[in-house]
């Protein structure tokens, strides 16, 4: 694989006379891909049924003639104003019952059949016109599903769709009542038409009801994406892509990805540090202009799994963004570091957002590679430097590593429905486990919870896996790997009830959860030998061997054979001990890296990235502030 660079471009924002100049400069900078069209519906179809595609024809031709490969987006994330007049009930509705009005983007409800038909129609028009265009080398469907909290909609269309979905799932309402335990609080229904959406209730709705609605809502995203994918597949063999977001877990990306060829995501490290990470003030200050050392890598590895090995960064931050609470500029070297780090995790393409900074509307303060007047912005030189770096690296080979984390979107929905403690959420639990593996110098694969083949993995972590089906438990037990389950793994059935076998109910591991506690942030519990329990602790019993105990004598980690159960949310020091012990049992060597330094192995190449604002020495090499080093077969090549 030879990674390439790209950029997001909006020809409809600029005079046609500028397009050829922009295209030539893109090529000069070392870019080979350009994404266009994903927000352009009002220019493609300004009036219903009256298409204006000549400008798009010309843009594709100009870009292609310069030697660029075009990713053409379907414009369905931005339905034009006339669409609201045609389908006034298509707007998504928030949990308070308020419609999300026209005037920005992503204002459609996934459940609305009429809008889905419109999306199929416009996709068919574009597919027929551009499927055989030699310059259109890939397609992006829609843009950033779920961004701006738009997966869950409490509209009338969603209410009707949910009732139909429940009818298909349960068959009769008595089965639904049993599955949800509706005898509790007299919540039983007489017909499916009596079932409402789980919002605006006096206190918490039934978590079974909430989880069912979350599953339904995820299915609507899958359905929406599949409808467009089927149209495109009928006309083209070019790869289909969607650009996912960071810390958006409201739909099952693996199921969406089943209908696509490539997963991509939009990486905004500094914006996410401020906006989407639950870290303390000292951490955020230390990495204010670099981003968290693990947030990007975690999503790289996750979306590589979603794409079944093929993935891109569709939007890479090249300068300050405009949407976070605070928007500092990247330190010198960080745009290069982010780009090469993505390559280290297997990215086929790193595409910058955007080419020219917009001079109008909501993103005027969002930096691009060029300023609005066409002068180079601060990220342009680093993007060109990355192109030179990639030429030096040559071919790269993505290989399976020895360590994996099982990831499960419905587990996030389950624990959000009934967190049992303000400090507990699935994302933070997964990220904390991932960080511990990375601090130990280990490279990580993510695997979907539907995985049953674990051949080649020596260490598997499955924290917070809400439902643990018997066949998954058996596959993990038979894998030969060291497997660390918990906390809160196997805690519920698919319908959100306590399993009849008890929690966690893992065959071959005699561990029982007798009670659970959630802990306030100012309360921790020490573990003998070092580390603390935070947020969450389970009282464990059983005949399995106790590997770790609290200072009070309570089991924290119990093991039998290759299976271990962790009954607590560890702090960093405790996670480091757990990872070191489990890796030792698996025969894996670990190392203690300097703070802010991270490694990634990719075939014969080893990448080291320094997220610090100061230099770091490691492996006999000096890494400059925000610097990158690469070795191939032990010899430094970058």
C-alpha positions in Angstrom: 0.0 0.0 0.0 1.2 3.5 -0.9 -0.8 6.1 1.1 -1.9 9.2 -0.6 -3.1 12.7 0.3 -6.3 14.5 -0.5 -8.4 17.6 0.3 -12.0 18.6 0.5 -13.0 21.3 -2.0 -16.2 23.3 -2.7 -16.1 24.6 -6.3 -19.6 26.0 -5.8 -18.1 28.5 -3.3 -15.6 30.0 -5.8 -15.6 31.6 -9.2 -15.1 29.0 -12.0 -12.1 30.9 -13.2 -10.3 29.9 -10.0 -10.9 26.2 -10.2 -8.0 25.4 -12.6 -5.6 27.4 -10.4 -6.7 25.6 -7.3 -6.4 22.2 -9.0 -2.9 22.9 -10.2 -1.8 24.0 -6.7 -3.3 20.9 -5.2 -1.2 18.7 -7.4 1.9 20.8 -6.7 1.3 20.3 -3.0 1.3 16.5 -3.5 -2.4 15.9 -3.2 -4.0 13.2 -5.4 -7.6 13.0 -4.2 -10.3 15.7 -3.9 -13.8 15.4 -2.4 -16.6 17.5 -3.7 -20.4 17.8 -3.8 -21.5 16.6 -0.5 -23.3 19.8 0.5 -24.3 21.1 -2.9 -28.0 20.0 -3.4 -29.3 23.5 -3.7 -26.9 24.2 -6.6 -27.5 20.8 -8.2 -31.3 21.1 -8.0 -32.3 24.8 -7.1 -35.9 24.1 -7.9 -37.6 20.7 -7.6 -37.0 18.7 -10.8 -34.9 21.4 -12.4 -31.3 20.1 -12.5 -28.2 22.3 -13.0 -25.3 19.9 -13.4 -23.2 21.8 -16.0 -21.1 23.4 -13.2 -20.5 20.0 -11.6 -19.6 18.5 -15.0 -17.0 21.3 -15.5 -15.6 21.1 -11.9 -15.0 17.3 -12.3 -13.4 17.8 -15.6 -11.1 20.6 -14.4 -10.0 18.6 -11.3 -9.6 15.4 -13.3 -7.6 17.1 -16.1 -5.1 18.3 -13.5 -4.5 14.7 -12.4 -6.8 14.6 -9.4 -9.1 11.7 -8.5 -12.5 12.8 -7.4 -14.6 11.6 -4.5 -18.2 12.6 -5.3 -20.5 13.0 -2.4 -24.2 12.5 -2.4 -25.7 15.8 -1.1 -28.3 14.3 1.2 -26.9 15.8 4.5 -28.1 19.2 3.4 -31.7 19.0 2.0 -32.5 22.4 0.4 -35.2 24.7 1.7 -37.8 23.7 -0.9 -37.5 20.1 0.4 -39.1 21.3 3.7 -42.1 22.7 1.8 -42.5 19.4 0.0 -42.1 17.3 3.2 -42.9 19.6 6.2 -42.8 16.6 8.6 -39.3 15.4 7.6 -37.5 17.4 10.2 -35.8 15.6 13.1 -37.4 16.2 16.5 -35.3 16.4 19.7 -36.1 14.6 23.0 -38.0 17.7 24.2 -40.4 17.4 21.2 -38.9 20.4 19.4 -38.3 20.2 15.6 -34.7 20.9 14.4 -35.4 23.7 12.0 -33.9 24.5 8.6 -30.9 26.8 8.6 -27.8 24.6 9.0 -27.5 20.9 8.1 -28.5 17.4 9.0 -32.1 18.5 9.7 -33.7 15.4 8.3 -35.2 12.5 10.2 -33.8 9.1 9.2 -37.3 7.5 9.6 -39.0 9.8 7.1 -39.9 7.6 4.1 -40.6 10.6 1.8 -37.2 12.1 2.3 -35.5 8.7 1.8 -37.3 8.5 -1.6 -35.9 11.9 -2.4 -32.4 10.8 -1.5 -32.7 7.7 -3.7 -33.9 9.9 -6.5 -31.0 12.4 -6.3 -28.5 9.6 -5.9 -29.9 7.9 -9.0 -29.5 11.1 -11.0 -25.9 11.5 -10.0 -25.1 7.8 -10.5 -26.5 7.8 -14.0 -24.5 10.9 -14.9 -21.1 10.2 -13.3 -20.8 6.5 -12.7 -18.7 6.1 -15.9 -16.8 9.4 -15.6 -13.1 8.5 -15.5 -12.3 11.1 -13.0 -14.9 10.0 -10.4 -12.8 7.3 -8.5 -14.9 7.0 -5.3 -18.3 8.0 -3.8 -19.1 9.3 -0.4 -22.6 8.7 0.8 -24.1 11.6 2.8 -21.9 13.2 5.5 -21.1 12.5 9.1 -24.1 10.4 10.2 -25.2 11.3 13.7 -23.3 14.6 13.9 -25.1 17.3 15.9 -27.1 14.7 17.9 -29.2 13.8 14.9 -29.4 10.0 15.1 -32.3 9.9 17.6 -35.4 11.6 16.4 -38.7 11.7 18.3 -40.8 12.7 15.3 -44.2 11.2 14.2 -42.4 9.4 11.4 -40.1 7.8 14.0 -43.1 6.9 16.2 -44.8 5.1 13.3 -41.6 3.4 12.2 -40.8 2.3 15.8 -44.2 0.6 16.2 -43.8 -1.2 12.9 -40.3 -2.3 14.0 -41.6 -3.6 17.3 -44.3 -5.5 15.6 -41.8 -7.2 13.3 -39.4 -8.0 16.2 -41.9 -9.3 18.8 -44.9 -10.5 16.8 -47.4 -9.9 19.5 -47.6 -7.3 22.3 -47.6 -10.0 25.0 -44.1 -11.0 23.9 -43.0 -7.4 24.1 -44.5 -7.0 27.6 -42.6 -10.1 28.8 -39.3 -9.1 27.1 -39.4 -5.6 28.7 -40.8 -6.6 32.1 -43.7 -4.2 31.7 -45.5 -5.8 34.7 -43.2 -3.4 36.6 -45.1 -0.1 37.4 -48.1 -1.3 35.3 -46.4 -0.4 32.1 -48.1 -3.2 30.1 -49.5 -2.4 26.6 -52.6 -3.8 25.0 -51.5 -3.1 21.4 -48.4 -2.0 19.6 -50.1 1.3 18.7 -50.1 2.2 22.4 -46.3 2.1 22.5 -44.8 5.7 22.4 -41.3 6.9 22.1 -39.2 6.8 25.3 -39.0 10.6 25.9 -40.9 13.1 28.1 -41.6 10.5 30.8 -42.0 11.6 34.4 -38.8 9.8 35.5 -36.5 7.4 33.7 -38.3 5.3 31.0 -37.9 1.5 31.1 -34.3 0.7 29.9 -35.6 -2.1 27.8 -37.8 0.4 26.0 -34.9 2.8 25.6 -32.6 0.1 24.3 -35.2 -1.1 21.7 -35.6 2.5 20.5 -31.8 2.9 20.2 -31.7 -0.3 18.2 -34.5 0.9 16.0 -32.8 4.3 15.5 -29.5 2.6 14.5 -31.4 0.4 12.0 -32.8 3.5 10.4 -29.3 4.8 9.7 -28.4 1.5 8.2 -31.5 1.5 6.1 -30.9 5.1 4.9 -27.3 4.3 4.0 -28.2 1.1 2.3 -30.8 2.7 0.1 -28.1 5.0 -1.5 -25.5 2.3 -1.6 -27.8 0.0 -3.6 -28.4 2.7 -6.1 -24.7 3.4 -6.6 -23.7 -0.3 -6.7 -26.1 -0.8 -9.6 -24.1 1.8 -11.7 -20.5 1.7 -10.5 -17.7 -0.5 -9.1 -16.0 2.5 -7.6 -15.6 2.2 -3.8 -18.3 3.6 -1.6 -17.3 5.5 1.6 -18.9 7.3 4.5 -17.1 9.7 6.8 -17.9 8.8 10.4 -17.2 11.1 13.4 -15.3 11.0 16.7 -17.1 9.8 19.7 -20.4 9.3 17.9 -21.8 6.0 19.1 -25.5 6.4 18.5 -25.6 3.9 15.6 -23.8 0.7 14.8 -21.0 1.6 12.5 -20.2 -2.0 11.7 -23.7 -2.6 10.3 -23.5 0.6 8.2 -20.1 -0.5 7.1 -21.4 -3.8 5.8 -22.8 -1.9 2.8 -19.6 0.1 2.1 -16.2 -0.6 0.8 -14.1 1.9 2.8 -14.6 3.5 6.2 -13.4 7.0 6.8 -13.6 9.4 9.6 -13.2 13.2 10.3 -10.2 13.8 12.6 -10.1 17.0 14.6 -7.7 16.4 17.4 -7.7 19.8 19.1 -11.5 20.3 18.7 -12.1 16.8 20.2 -9.8 17.4 23.1 -11.8 20.5 24.1 -15.3 19.2 23.1 -15.4 15.4 23.5 -12.9 14.2 26.0 -13.6 13.9 29.8 -10.0 14.7 30.9 -8.9 16.9 33.7 -7.7 20.5 33.2 -4.0 19.6 33.5 -4.2 17.0 30.7 -6.1 19.4 28.5 -3.6 22.1 29.1 -0.6 19.9 28.4 -2.0 18.8 25.0 -3.9 22.0 24.3 -2.4 22.5 20.8 -1.7 18.8 20.0 -4.8 16.9 20.9 -5.0 13.8 23.2 -2.2 11.2 22.4 -4.7 8.4 22.0 -8.0 9.8 20.8 -7.1 9.9 17.1 -5.3 6.5 17.2 -8.3 4.8 18.9 -10.6 6.0 16.1 -8.1 5.0 13.4 -8.0 1.5 14.8 -11.8 1.4 15.3 -12.6 2.5 11.8 -10.0 0.2 10.3 -12.2 -2.5 11.8 -15.4 -0.9 10.5 -13.9 -0.8 7.0 -12.7 -4.4 7.3 -9.1 -3.2 6.8 -9.8 -0.3 4.4 -10.1 3.1 5.8 -9.3 6.8 5.2 -9.2 10.1 7.1 -11.6 12.1 5.0 -11.2 15.3 7.0 -8.0 16.1 8.8 -7.7 19.2 10.8 -5.0 21.5 9.3 -5.4 24.5 11.6 -7.8 26.0 14.1 -11.4 24.8 13.9 -14.5 27.0 14.7 -16.9 24.7 16.6 -15.2 23.7 19.9 -15.5 25.7 23.1 -11.9 26.9 22.5 -10.0 26.7 19.2 -6.3 27.1 19.6 -3.9 26.5 16.6 -1.9 23.3 16.3 1.7 23.5 17.3 4.3 23.4 14.5 4.6 19.8 13.4 1.3 18.6 14.5 -0.4 18.5 11.1 2.4 16.4 9.9 2.3 14.2 13.0 -1.5 13.6 12.7 -1.1 12.7 9.0 1.8 10.2 9.5 0.1 8.7 12.6 -3.0 8.0 10.4 -0.7 6.3 7.9 0.9 4.3 10.7 -2.5 2.9 11.5 -3.2 1.9 7.9 -4.9 4.9 6.3 -4.9 4.6 2.5 -5.7 8.4 2.2 -5.4 11.4 4.5 -7.6 14.2 3.2 -7.4 17.7 4.7 -10.4 19.8 5.4 -10.5 22.1 3.6 -8.7 23.6 0.6 -9.7 27.3 0.9 -11.0 28.7 4.1 -14.7 29.8 3.6 -15.2 33.5 3.5 -18.8 33.3 4.6 -21.4 31.4 6.7 -20.8 29.1 9.7 -17.2 28.1 9.0 -15.5 31.4 8.4 -13.1 30.7 11.3 -12.4 27.1 10.3 -8.9 27.0 8.8 -8.0 25.4 5.5 -4.8 24.7 3.6 -5.3 28.1 1.9 -6.6 31.3 3.3 -9.8 32.8 1.6 -7.6 35.1 -0.5 -5.6 32.1 -1.8 -2.4 32.6 0.3 -1.0 29.5 1.9 -2.3 28.9 5.5 -0.1 27.5 8.2 -0.9 23.8 7.5 0.0 24.0 3.8 3.8 23.5 4.2 3.3 20.6 6.5 0.9 18.9 4.1 3.5 19.3 1.4 6.1 17.9 3.8 3.9 14.8 4.4 3.8 14.1 0.7 7.6 14.0 0.7 7.6 11.8 3.8 5.3 9.3 2.1 7.6 9.1 -0.9 10.5 8.2 1.5 8.5 5.5 3.3 7.5 3.7 0.1 5.2 0.7 0.3 3.6 -0.1 3.7 2.0 -3.4 4.7 -0.9 -3.6 7.2 -0.8 -6.8 9.3 -2.8 -8.2 12.1 -1.3 -7.4 15.5 -1.4 -9.6 18.7 -3.7 -7.5 20.9 -7.4 -6.7 20.4 -10.3 -4.9 22.0 -13.9 -6.1 21.4 -16.1 -3.1 20.6 -19.9 -3.1 20.8 -22.1 -0.1 20.0 -25.2 -1.5 21.7 -23.2 -1.6 24.9 -22.9 2.1 24.8 -26.7 2.4 24.3 -27.3 0.1 27.2 -25.1 1.9 29.7 -26.4 5.3 28.6 -30.0 4.0 29.3 -29.1 3.0 32.8 -25.6 4.2 33.8 -26.1 3.5 37.5 -23.5 6.2 38.2 -22.6 9.6 36.7 -19.0 8.6 36.3 -19.6 5.5 34.1 -19.9 5.5 30.3 -18.8 3.0 27.7 -16.6 5.3 25.7 -14.4 6.3 28.6 -14.1 2.7 29.7 -12.9 1.6 26.3 -10.6 4.6 25.9 -9.1 4.0 29.3 -8.3 0.3 28.3 -6.9 1.5 24.9 -4.7 4.1 26.6 -3.3 1.5 28.9 -2.3 -0.8 26.0 -0.7 2.1 24.2 1.2 3.2 27.3 2.6 -0.3 27.3 3.9 0.2 23.7 1.4 -2.3 22.2 -0.4 -2.0 18.9 -4.1 -2.7 19.0 -6.8 -4.0 16.7 -10.5 -3.4 17.3 -12.9 -6.2 16.7 -16.7 -6.2 16.5 -18.6 -8.0 19.2 -20.0 -10.3 16.5 -16.5 -11.7 15.9 -16.0 -15.3 16.7 -12.6 -16.1 15.0 -9.8 -14.9 17.3 -7.0 -16.7 15.6 -3.6 -14.9 16.0 -4.6 -12.8 19.0 -2.7 -13.4 22.2 -4.5 -10.8 24.4 -8.1 -9.7 24.1 -9.8 -7.1 26.2 -13.6 -6.9 26.4 -14.5 -4.2 29.0 -18.2 -3.2 29.4 -19.5 -5.8 26.9 -23.2 -5.6 28.0 -24.4 -8.8 26.4 -22.2 -11.9 26.3 -23.8 -14.6 24.2 -22.8 -18.2 24.9 -21.2 -18.7 21.5 -19.0 -15.6 22.0 -18.0 -16.8 25.5 -17.2 -20.2 24.1 -15.1 -18.6 21.2 -13.2 -16.5 23.6 -12.5 -19.4 25.9 -11.3 -21.5 23.0 -9.2 -18.8 21.4 -6.0 -19.6 23.4 -5.7 -15.9 24.1 -5.6 -14.2 27.5 -9.0 -12.6 27.7 -9.9 -9.8 30.2 -13.7 -9.3 30.6 -15.4 -6.7 32.6 -16.3 -4.5 34.3 -20.0 -4.8 33.5 -19.5 -7.5 30.9 -22.3 -10.0 30.6 -24.5 -7.9 32.8 -27.8 -8.0 30.8 -29.7 -10.0 28.2 -30.4 -8.5 24.8 -33.7 -7.3 26.2 -32.1 -5.6 29.2 -32.9 -8.1 31.9 -30.5 -9.8 34.4 -29.4 -13.1 32.8 -31.0 -16.2 34.4 -27.5 -17.6 34.9 -26.5 -14.5 36.8 -23.8 -11.9 36.0 -21.5 -12.3 34.2 -22.4 -15.9 33.4 -19.2 -16.9 31.6 -18.8 -20.6 31.0 -15.6 -21.9 32.5 -15.1 -18.9 34.8 -16.6 -19.3 38.2 -17.1 -15.7 39.0 -20.3 -14.2 40.4 -21.3 -10.5 40.8 -23.1 -10.2 44.0 -23.7 -6.5 43.9 -22.5 -3.3 42.1 -21.6 0.1 43.4 -21.0 3.4 41.6 -18.5 5.8 43.2 -18.5 9.6 43.2 -15.4 11.2 41.7 -13.9 12.2 45.0 -14.0 8.6 46.3 -11.5 5.9 45.3 -10.5 2.5 46.7 -6.9 1.4 46.8 -5.8 -1.9 45.4 -3.0 -3.9 47.1 0.2 -3.3 45.2 -0.8 -0.1 43.6 -3.6 1.6 41.7 -7.1 2.7 42.6 -10.7 1.7 41.7 -12.7 4.7 40.4 -16.3 5.1 39.3 -17.5 1.5 39.6 -16.9 -1.6 41.7 -18.5 -5.0 41.7 -18.5 -7.4 44.7 -17.1 -10.7 43.3 -17.3 -14.2 44.6 -16.6 -17.7 43.2 -13.8 -20.2 43.0 -11.7 -18.5 40.3 -8.2 -17.4 41.4 -8.0 -13.9 42.8 -5.3 -12.0 41.0 -5.8 -8.6 42.5 -7.5 -7.5 45.7 -8.4 -4.1 47.2 -6.7 -3.0 50.4 -9.9 -4.0 52.1 -9.5 -7.6 50.8 -12.2 -7.5 48.1 -11.5 -9.4 44.9 -10.9 -7.0 42.0 -9.6 -9.3 39.3 -10.3 -13.1 39.2 -9.1 -15.6 36.7 -9.4 -19.2 35.5 -7.4 -20.6 32.6 -7.1 -17.9 29.9 -10.3 -16.0 31.1 -10.2 -13.2 33.6 -12.9 -11.0 35.0 -12.3 -7.4 36.1 -14.8 -6.2 38.6 -13.9 -2.5 38.7 -13.1 0.6 36.7 -9.3 1.1 37.1 -7.4 4.3 37.3 -4.3 4.6 35.1 -1.9 2.9 37.5 -4.2 0.0 38.0 -4.9 -0.4 34.3 -1.1 -0.5 33.7 -0.8 -3.3 36.2 -3.6 -5.3 34.7 -2.2 -4.9 31.1 1.3 -5.8 32.3 0.1 -8.9 34.0 -2.2 -10.0 31.2 0.5 -9.3 28.6 3.0 -11.3 30.7 0.6 -14.3 30.8 0.2 -14.0 27.0 4.0 -13.9 26.4 4.0 -10.3 25.2 6.7 -7.8 26.0 5.6 -4.4 27.3 7.5 -1.2 27.7 7.0 2.0 29.7 7.0 4.8 27.2 7.7 8.5 28.1 4.5 10.5 28.7 3.0 11.6 25.4 5.1 9.2 23.2 3.2 6.5 21.3 4.2 3.6 19.0 2.5 1.9 16.2 3.9 -1.2 14.3 2.9 -1.6 10.7 4.5 -4.6 9.1 8.2 -3.9 8.9 7.8 -0.3 10.0 7.6 1.1 13.5 6.3 4.6 13.9 7.0 6.7 17.0 5.0 9.9 17.5 5.8 12.6 20.1 2.7 14.4 21.2 4.7 16.5 23.6 5.6 20.2 23.2 9.1 19.2 24.2 11.7 16.8 22.8 11.8 13.2 23.9 14.6 10.6 23.6 13.6 7.0 22.9 15.3 4.0 21.3 18.5 6.0 20.8 16.6 8.6 18.8 15.8 12.2 19.5 12.2 13.1 18.7 11.7 16.8 18.4 8.6 18.5 19.9 5.6 17.2 17.9 8.0 15.0 16.0 7.8 11.6 14.2 10.4 8.9 13.8 10.0 5.8 11.6 12.2 2.6 11.5 12.0 -0.1 8.9 13.5 -3.5 9.9 15.3 -1.6 12.8 16.9 1.1 10.6 15.6 4.6 10.9 14.1 5.9 7.6 12.4 9.1 8.8 
